Amino acid sequence: MANSTVHIDFLRTALDEARKCEPAPTAFCVGCIIVTHWPNLKSPAVVLASGYSRELPGNTHAEANALAKVNQLTEVQIKQLFDSTPVPSREDLLKNADVYTTLEPCSIRTSGLSPCADALIAAKIHRCFVGVNEPPDFVSCEGTRKLKDAGIQVVWVKGLEEECLAVARRSH
């Protein structure tokens, strides 16, 4: 359980992303940010990328969009975050990253696309901070179970559950 100010602040940033999402009657509006913690960063935690549902073409989800943006970072962009060398790879940054998502990462996609829980597992992220469980509106979600089974720490951020759910269901 997490309720420290820093986790609330990062989840609020993810909520700001979710509010950018175009509402859809058969999908949730979700926001996500990926934050890395690495020695020699210019600040203690740096947001590597953010994303929201349907931001990128192809019925995309927030976590997948944020991961896609991290994977597009150039070495020059990564180097700008650090005070010294060597510059870590995107893979190493993700292994030390926290994902903040307003809704539990999906474990199944009715569209047939890859679930976000699987993408976070493949990226080997360190921790996943979640605002609220995915409600059973469309599917039975087991995203946090999949993350835990893969050894990824799941932390529930307390205090913003109602707001996360209200933003998620904007068009329902």
Sequence and secondary structure as in RCSB ss.txt:
>XXXX:A:sequence
MANSTVHIDFLRTALDEARKCEPAPTAFCVGCIIVTHWPNLKSPAVVLASGYSRELPGNTHAEANALAKVNQLTE
VQIKQLFDSTPVPSREDLLKNADVYTTLEPCSIRTSGLSPCADALIAAKIHRCFVGVNEPPDFVSCEGTRKLKDA
GIQVVWVKGLEEECLAVARRSH
>XXXX:A:secstr
 B  HHHHHHHHHHHHHHHTS  BTTB   EEEEEE  TTBSSSSEEEEEEETTSSTTT  HHHHHHHHHHT  H
HHHHTTBSSSS   HHHHHHTEEEEESS   S  TTS   HHHHHHHHT SEEEESS   TTSS   HHHHHHHT
T EEEEBTT HHHHHHHHTTT 
